[in-house]
Amino acid sequence: MKKLSFVMTGLLATSLLLTGCGSSSNSGGSGSGNSNQKVTLNFLQNKPEVVKQWDKMIKDFEAKNPNITIKQINPPNTDTTLQADLSKGQMPDIVAMGADATYIQMAKDNVFMDLSGKPELDKVSSSYTKMLESEVGKSNPYALPYTVNAVPIIYNVDLFKKYNLTVPKTWSELMDDAQKIKDAGGTPFYNGFKDAWTTAGIWNALAANNEPATFQKDLAAGTANFSKADAKAADMMKQFVSYGQSNQFGTDYNTANVNYAKGDAVFYAQGIWTLPVIRQSNPDIKLSTFVVPATEDASTVKMVSGVDSLIALPDSGNKAKEDAAMKFIDYLLTKKPAGDYANVAGLFSTVNGVTNNDEALKPLQSYIDQGKVVDFDDHYYPPAMAAGNQYESVLQGALSKGQSSSQLLSQLDSLYKQASSHK
């Protein structure tokens, strides 16, 4: 969930007026998909840290499918590249990207193939397929979810044992543990709130678990607001901050990772993407996780988790390329490549029967398997509200100044109203 790159959508709307949004410049015609035809696919993906892993999987796939060549493209800014490609009618043949505003807008504008009825849908978690459909606002699947992230509570196993703690199941139990640590002279939570976006993880976990189920729809319809729906979440957020280190609003994300790795706190409310970063600073640290116990009823708690990488096919009309692309997708959905990729990326796979081997993530796996997950609230905020740390800066400012929950929420209401007018 590390900051999404939200973009203006005017270029997308304009570019749809151009003739053809497929790979027209390098296609071999729309053909019948002859299995002996040599096909080259341009594959654009947005994560520089997994380029080598993609290269490895591509090489393996090409060895099994000698008539298909895949060219990996990993630009510095995937969103900008996709917009430019769309405007020129030269979209890549396969796209792997996050479920961000660019994907959502392109899916809404039918840039990607509708995968309804494809057997590949049965190979991945239906919970995350529905999550993508909900974000787009259509009942059509325009992408396959491939890997997903999560925002749990990370904990230092040795310190956890030092303070004789057990995994809390409710918010009150977590706060009791925090007080126990504080009373013993320790630091319960380490926060890097100098970077406003780091407030988003815990906020999403608290808000999504305590709001009415229809909140986002009602908010968009103008019949709900933050002040009423998120009063409990705001109070919990203030309580959470009271157990952070003294300089939490002067500590940035990178420093927080390093200091947490040194053992400066027991808990760290951050995304699972931080696990490899923490281990880089301290390879010997023992880490584990538990889902944020955001309510007083453990049976109702869901893990905040979003699609980190999805796979989509631009609707080119070139059957030979589309058939070859589906072959590559079928390969990616087999257990070994899916498992290898998830482990290297430090994420969960959505492919049925595939688990991450990281011991620290095992306590979270059942939530993935059972679909006990909820999307990030901010995936539904207007782009102008989520861009540039807008709403996170409201959280950061209100919490650092010790403002009341009502003050915090009224600012979110104002920001939402302003952002909605710029849609």
Disulfide bonds with the S-S distance in Angstrom:
none
